[in-house]
């Protein structure tokens, strides 16, 4: 692991729709002396924020550039269609892409679903942002397909949503630069993976220190002399007997280990 000198704080970027509150709370409980700062970043440029050194790790939407970023996929979101509450689609609990064939489907420039072919009929122009597209849905201009978390983020009383069973989905991952896997990053990995506070996985144990604060070198345990090699010629016979006894004990231990 690189970066043995942990920074005095931990900077976490996250994209719209992701809610890191639970993990931040656990961080504050476990590492109260290490402040965690949150920064929301647009999904499209989130990877660049990490590579530019403006954050230590990020909760990003997949895919990311795995040649420069490490990533641990966390979950995949359901895709929904955002519609007015009086829309015909609300008659069903869930719909398919084909059910939207006659609808004007808005496609904002910050779309995170990565469509190969957008369903429905295209709008005359692409909205700049998802927030702009939501306003158009409320105005009755068209419908919008987004991950469930974004539908909740842009909640309005006059809009609702339905699950789209066969639409592309958006995955969320914890990411960090390949060359910046620090101890603080490892701490956060442990939190999102549900490791206990006492887990040492991925972290190097702290060396024992003397009273003056210096790290003490570990002393290897002294091995006992082998049977039959004790000093004194008169004990040679008993030493040989000891060697035989030692052989039996070793054999017994080996059998217990494989039995």
Secondary structure, 3 states (H helix, E strand, C coil): CCCCCCCCEEEEEEECCCCCHHHHHHHHHHCCCCEEEEEEECHHHHHHHHHCCCCCEEEEECCCCCCCEEEEEEEEECEEEEEECCCHHHHCCEECHHHHCCCEEECCCCCCCCCCCCCCEECCCCCCCHHHHHHHHHCCCCEEEEEHHHHHHCCCCCEEEEEECCCCCEEEEEEEECCCCCHHHHHHHHHHCCCCCCCCCCCCCCCCECCCCCECCCCCCCCCCCCCCCCCHHHHHHHHHHHHHHHHHHHHHHHHHHC
